[in-house]
Amino acid sequence: MNSPFVTDHSPRIGEAEELVPGLRVVTAPNAGPMTFTGTRSYILGYDRLAVIDPGPDEPSHYRALMDATRGATVTHILVTHAHVDHAPLARRLSVELDVPILGFGDMARAQAQFRGDRHGGVSGKTARLPDLGGGEGIDHGHDVDESLDHGTVVSGGDWVLEALHTPGHLADHLCFAWRETGIVFTGDHIMGWATTMVSPPHGDMQEFMQSLRRMAERAGDRAFFPGHGGAVEDPHAMIDWQIRHRLDREQQILDALSGRTLAPEEIAGMIYSGIDGRLISAATRNVIAHLVDLEARGRVQMERPGQAQGRYRLV
């Protein structure tokens, strides 16, 4: 499949850039292998503003957001999920501006709600894995003042957002649909520069695929504005490609295990040929996420349950 990704993104770091009328973005100075050109903090509205994903608690980014919102009233701070490149600055802004933080909220609630039996979750499989480390990392101090469920509507003076619960990358992940515009702020769920990392035990491949399919069923979405990188201008084509890509990865893993017993890092080395060495650990975590899902569906078996780097074989 030809890649749909655009990797020539060159934002002006620390400056507010207008994307469409009523929407600006400030890109944080935290570019890297997992964050691309930096976290995108969106400022929605004219007089009464929402800040979406304040990003890392970095002094220059804090000043840039304060400068960009000066002269208007920030009424809401919204967080897509609790990773350290999206959430930490929320509390500092909340205290400074006396504004509530909104998000899904408690991680335990998120995991319980979407990993229970009624959702076909794989809590028993993912819970036994240790935190694999690396990647963005969770902001363990993150908390919200108002908890948003799927379908909750939040409004300002000239904007209305609908929360869409999209677990997978993280159990508490939300996207925000800007009503009447066809624009969705997708956090790390769907991006235009790379596929999303899914890392157990906090990430779950089964949930991620279900969330992709639910987004594919939405009509009228015309652009995605992700947490990193530029806009996705053909949302449904991107979702279709990413679903097919994940299914292809699954098949590659099954093929790699044909007649063999392998560890996740061995599989990653086989199927991620030519990958940037800085990303091999993330690739391995994605492989583990697929293996956890395949084991839950009875397709593969782990030789030493409870070991993050255990070896797997076909059933």
Secondary structure, DSSP 8 states (H G I E B T S, - for coil): ------------BTSEEEEETTEEEEE-S--BTTTBT-BEEEEE-SSEEEEE---S--HHHHHHHHHHHTTSEEEEEE-S--BTTTSTHHHHHHHHHT--EEES--HHHHHHHHSSGGGT--HHHHHTS-----SS-B-TT---SEE--TT-EEE-SS-EEEEEE--SSSTT-EEEEETTTTEEEEETTS-SSS-----TTT--HHHHHHHHHHHHT-SS--EEEESBSS-BS-HHHHHHHHHHHHHHHHHHHHHHTTT--B-HHHHHHHHSTT--GGGHHHHHHHHHHHHHHHHHTTSEEESSTT-TT--EEE-
